[in-house]
């Protein structure tokens, strides 16, 4: 059953100028630049079996709800990053596997990715790498949850199809974003993304959370 997004979630939008500036980076100053990386499935339901020696009773450990949400969010973001490293033939369809088409973040990503494809280029490494993520269980339900994520963006290169360097892309200071992930027809999709206006101490604290 398709999840109906609460009004408070529909208002969440991505400030793409701070996250995905491939379009600007390919035609702007050397100080701007953003890319992408990673790949993963859009849904995950993980259990880890940890069986002890025969002298102890067997036990099974399941990921906590918070870690499961954190894992899903990181894999969705890595899947988004991979599209910039390996541009798809149909960017709209590929992004719709990660972002809900009615989310403004989908349109922002589509503009940036299409600009990259129009130039026949790709990014040579993960642009905004998740380094820490925290789940917000106070506002989470079975069909929707939010996480705060710290991202690091190192220097990357815009490459032509033959591997030659089109442009050097500068890195940027670590940032924090909030992602809202909801269930639609059995799939988990990002339907809200926003850059957080926080200080370096908050980003450092979020980074210290690490990855699941």
C-alpha positions in Angstrom: 0.0 0.0 0.0 1.4 3.4 -0.9 2.4 5.5 2.0 0.8 8.9 2.2 3.5 11.4 3.3 2.5 13.7 6.2 2.4 17.4 5.3 5.4 18.1 7.5 7.5 15.7 5.4 6.3 17.0 2.0 7.7 20.4 3.0 11.3 19.0 3.4 13.4 19.9 0.3 17.0 19.4 -0.7 19.2 22.5 -0.9 21.1 21.1 -3.8 23.5 24.0 -4.2 25.3 22.6 -1.2 25.2 18.9 -2.2 25.0 18.4 -6.0 26.6 21.2 -8.0 27.8 19.1 -10.9 26.0 21.4 -13.3 27.7 24.5 -11.8 31.0 22.7 -11.4 31.2 21.8 -15.0 30.7 25.4 -16.1 31.5 27.5 -13.1 34.5 28.3 -10.9 37.0 25.8 -9.5 35.6 26.4 -6.0 32.4 24.5 -6.8 32.0 20.8 -7.3 30.1 17.8 -6.3 29.9 14.2 -7.4 28.7 10.8 -6.3 29.5 7.2 -5.5 28.5 3.8 -4.1 25.7 1.4 -4.9 23.3 -0.7 -3.0 19.7 -2.0 -2.9 16.9 0.3 -1.9 15.4 -2.0 0.7 17.0 -4.1 3.4 15.8 -6.3 6.2 18.9 -7.8 7.8 19.3 -10.5 10.4 22.7 -11.7 11.6 23.0 -15.2 13.0 25.6 -15.5 15.7 25.8 -19.1 16.9 28.2 -19.8 19.7 30.3 -22.9 20.5 28.5 -26.1 21.5 29.1 -25.4 25.2 26.9 -22.4 25.1 23.3 -22.0 23.9 22.8 -20.7 20.4 21.7 -17.1 20.1 20.4 -14.9 17.2 21.1 -11.2 17.0 18.9 -8.9 15.0 19.8 -5.4 14.0 18.2 -2.8 16.2 15.5 -0.6 14.6 17.8 2.4 14.7 20.7 0.5 12.9 18.3 -0.9 10.3 17.1 2.6 9.5 20.7 3.8 9.4 21.7 1.0 7.1 18.8 1.7 4.7 19.6 5.4 4.5 23.3 4.9 3.8 22.6 2.4 1.1 20.1 4.7 -0.6 22.7 7.5 -0.5 25.4 5.3 -1.9 23.1 4.2 -4.7 22.5 7.8 -5.5 26.2 8.5 -5.5 26.8 5.6 -7.9 24.7 7.2 -10.6 27.2 10.1 -10.9 30.1 7.7 -11.2 28.3 5.5 -13.6 25.6 7.6 -15.4 22.6 5.6 -16.5 21.0 5.6 -19.9 17.7 6.7 -18.3 18.5 9.0 -15.4 14.9 9.7 -14.5 14.1 6.0 -14.1 17.3 5.3 -12.2 16.7 8.2 -9.7 13.1 7.0 -9.3 14.5 3.9 -7.7 16.0 6.1 -4.9 14.0 9.3 -4.7 10.2 9.7 -4.9 9.4 11.5 -8.1 7.1 14.0 -6.2 10.0 15.0 -4.0 11.7 18.2 -5.0 15.0 16.4 -4.3 14.2 14.1 -7.2 14.0 17.1 -9.6 17.2 18.6 -8.3 19.1 15.4 -8.7 17.7 14.9 -12.2 18.9 18.3 -13.3 22.4 17.7 -11.9 22.7 14.2 -13.3 21.3 15.1 -16.7 23.8 17.9 -16.9 26.6 15.5 -16.3 25.2 13.1 -18.9 24.8 15.9 -21.5 28.6 16.5 -21.2 29.3 12.8 -21.7 31.1 12.8 -18.4 31.3 11.0 -15.1 32.8 11.5 -11.7 35.8 9.5 -10.8 35.0 8.8 -7.1 32.4 9.2 -4.4 31.6 12.9 -3.9 29.6 13.0 -0.7 30.6 10.0 1.3 28.5 9.1 4.4 30.7 9.0 7.5 28.2 9.1 10.3 24.4 8.6 10.6 21.9 8.9 13.4 18.3 7.7 13.3 15.5 9.8 14.7 13.3 7.2 16.4 11.0 9.9 18.0 9.3 10.6 14.6 9.7 7.2 13.0 7.0 4.7 12.0 6.9 1.4 10.2 6.4 3.3 7.0 8.5 6.4 7.4 11.7 7.4 9.3 14.3 10.2 9.3 18.0 10.2 9.8 20.7 12.8 10.1 23.8 12.0 8.0 27.3 13.5 7.9 28.9 13.7 4.5 32.5 14.3 3.4 33.3 15.5 -0.1 36.9 15.2 -1.2 38.5 16.4 -4.4 37.3 14.6 -7.5 37.7 14.7 -11.2 35.2 15.0 -14.0 36.2 12.5 -16.6 35.3 12.1 -20.3 34.2 8.7 -21.7 37.8 8.0 -22.7 39.0 8.6 -19.2 40.7 12.0 -19.9 40.2 14.7 -17.3 37.6 17.4 -18.2 37.9 19.3 -15.0 39.2 19.1 -11.5 36.5 19.3 -8.8 37.3 20.8 -5.5 36.3 19.1 -2.2 34.3 20.9 0.4 33.9 21.0 4.2 31.9 18.1 5.8 28.1 18.9 6.0 25.1 17.3 7.6 21.8 16.5 5.9 18.5 15.0 7.0 16.9 12.3 4.9 13.3 11.2 5.2 12.7 7.7 3.8 9.2 6.3 3.3 7.6 3.1 1.9 5.9 3.3 -1.5 4.5 0.1 -3.0 6.8 -2.0 -0.9 9.9 0.1 -1.8 11.8 2.5 0.5 12.4 5.8 -1.2 13.8 9.1 -0.1 11.0 11.6 -0.1 12.7 14.4 1.8 16.3 15.8 1.9 17.6 19.0 3.4 21.0 20.4 4.2 21.2 21.2 7.9 22.5 24.6 9.0 24.7 23.5 11.9 28.1 24.2 13.2 31.3 22.1 12.8 30.8 20.7 16.3 27.5 19.1 15.4 28.9 17.6 12.2 31.8 16.2 14.2 29.4 14.7 16.8 27.4 13.2 14.0 30.5 11.8 12.4 31.4 10.2 15.7 28.2 8.1 15.4 29.9 6.2 12.6 28.2 3.9 10.2 26.0 0.8 10.9 
